């Protein structure tokens, strides 16, 4: 999946919500806090991490997001 970034960055939990990977911001925050998101190969637990162009996210074991 590719996400075209229109701003300088997007916060991680907002990206998960925008892509309809979760129903609520609360769910997104829990997924991140529980360590289910990897950013550029490293586990990302900061809910408000600034995701920028060039980042690659893996959510769970099956959803890959390339940020452009």
Phi and psi in degrees as a GROMACS rama.xvg file:
@    title "Ramachandran Plot"
@    xaxis  label "Phi"
@    yaxis  label "Psi"
@TYPE xy
-116.639  135.077  UNK-2
-117.092  121.008  UNK-3
-88.1391  109.335  UNK-4
-74.9636  127.665  UNK-5
-101.302  -16.2811  UNK-6
-111.782  -174.558  UNK-7
-67.6643  -35.9244  UNK-8
-158.626  168.796  UNK-9
-137.841  140.331  UNK-10
-69.8787  143.33  UNK-11
-54.0133  -49.3638  UNK-12
-65.0356  -31.782  UNK-13
-69.526  -37.3266  UNK-14
-62.0054  -44.7579  UNK-15
-60.4015  -37.2315  UNK-16
-72.3324  -44.0924  UNK-17
-60.03  -36.6093  UNK-18
-83.8701  5.78965  UNK-19
58.2117  33.4737  UNK-20
-83.4729  -15.7685  UNK-21
-139.052  163.228  UNK-22
-88.1653  -30.5218  UNK-23
-136.849  162.01  UNK-24
-62.9361  -33.704  UNK-25
-62.1412  -41.727  UNK-26
-63.5759  -42.2184  UNK-27
-60.4021  -44.5016  UNK-28
-63.1091  -37.8415  UNK-29
-67.3198  -42.6397  UNK-30
-60.1958  -43.4102  UNK-31
-67.1301  -48.7314  UNK-32
-61.1374  -31.4835  UNK-33
-83.1729  0.972578  UNK-34
83.363  22.9724  UNK-35
-87.1904  0.305418  UNK-36
-116.832  131.102  UNK-37
-112.722  138.331  UNK-38
-121.257  116.435  UNK-39
51.8255  41.5551  UNK-40
87.0296  -7.32191  UNK-41
-112.997  140.548  UNK-42
-62.8765  129.824  UNK-43
-112.216  118.18  UNK-44
-113.149  3.86356  UNK-45
-88.23  113.842  UNK-46
-60.5796  -34.5468  UNK-47
-102.244  22.4753  UNK-48
-56.2261  136.597  UNK-49
-83.1782  109.184  UNK-50
-87.628  126.708  UNK-51
-121.029  168.53  UNK-52
-56.8657  135.11  UNK-53
101.15  -16.6555  UNK-54
-71.6969  146.161  UNK-55
-122.931  124.343  UNK-56
-112.756  143.429  UNK-57
-123.323  122.897  UNK-58
-108.45  120.324  UNK-59
66.0189  -139.814  UNK-60
-110.318  -2.77181  UNK-61
-130.548  -6.51179  UNK-62
-114.544  118.143  UNK-63
-111.351  132.195  UNK-64
-122.793  122.042  UNK-65
-103.073  121.911  UNK-66
-95.1417  125.88  UNK-67
